[in-house]
Amino acid sequence: MKIIGTTEAGRRLGISDARVRALIMSKRLKAVKVGGAWLIDPKDLDAVKVRKVGRPRKARKASKDKGQFNHCLH
C-alpha cells in the first residue's frame, strides 16, 4: 500500500494542502497522523473527489407576489 501526504493528495485532487487538512479535520477524508504529518491512502481520495466547486447555493424563497409586474407588460 502506497501512502501519500497532504501535498500530494492536494495535487491529485486539484486543491491546496490546507484544504486537504480541512477535509481531514472535518472527517470527510480518512488519514492517520504520524508525528507532525498526515498520511493518506490514495484510494481514500475517491471519497472526496466528487464535489461541486464553490459554495452551496442558498434555498430560494417562493415569492408571494409573483405576478406583481404583469400589469406593466400589457
C-alpha positions in Angstrom: 0.0 0.0 0.0 1.4 3.4 -1.0 0.8 6.2 1.4 0.8 9.9 0.4 1.0 13.2 2.3 -1.3 16.2 2.2 0.7 18.0 -0.6 0.4 15.0 -3.0 -3.2 14.5 -2.0 -3.9 18.1 -2.8 -2.1 17.9 -6.2 -4.2 14.8 -7.1 -7.5 16.5 -6.0 -6.6 19.9 -7.5 -6.9 21.6 -4.1 -4.4 23.1 -1.6 -2.8 21.0 1.1 -4.5 23.3 3.6 -7.9 22.3 2.1 -6.8 18.6 2.4 -6.1 19.1 6.1 -9.5 20.8 6.5 -11.2 17.7 4.9 -9.3 15.5 7.3 -10.3 17.6 10.3 -14.0 17.5 9.2 -13.7 13.7 8.9 -14.6 13.8 5.2 -11.1 12.3 4.3 -9.6 9.4 6.2 -6.0 9.9 7.3 -3.5 9.0 10.1 -1.3 11.5 11.8 2.3 10.2 12.4 4.4 12.8 14.2 3.5 16.1 12.5 2.5 14.6 9.1 -0.9 13.3 7.9 -0.7 10.1 5.9 -3.4 9.2 3.4 -4.2 6.1 1.5 -4.7 7.2 -2.1 -7.8 5.1 -2.6 -9.5 7.2 0.2 -9.2 10.2 -2.1 -12.2 8.9 -4.1 -14.5 9.8 -1.2 -13.9 13.5 -1.7 -13.2 13.6 -5.5 -16.8 14.1 -6.5 -17.7 17.5 -5.3 -19.1 20.7 -6.7 -16.9 23.7 -7.0 -17.8 26.7 -4.8 -20.2 27.5 -2.1 -23.6 25.7 -2.0 -26.5 27.9 -3.2 -29.0 29.2 -0.7 -32.5 27.9 -0.9 -34.7 30.4 -2.8 -37.9 31.5 -1.2 -41.1 31.4 -3.3 -42.3 34.9 -3.9 -45.8 35.7 -2.8 -46.1 38.5 -5.4 -45.0 36.6 -8.5 -47.4 38.5 -10.8 -46.9 41.9 -9.3 -45.4 43.3 -12.5 -47.6 41.6 -15.0 -49.8 44.7 -15.4 -46.7 46.7 -16.7 -46.3 44.3 -19.6 -49.7 44.9 -21.2 
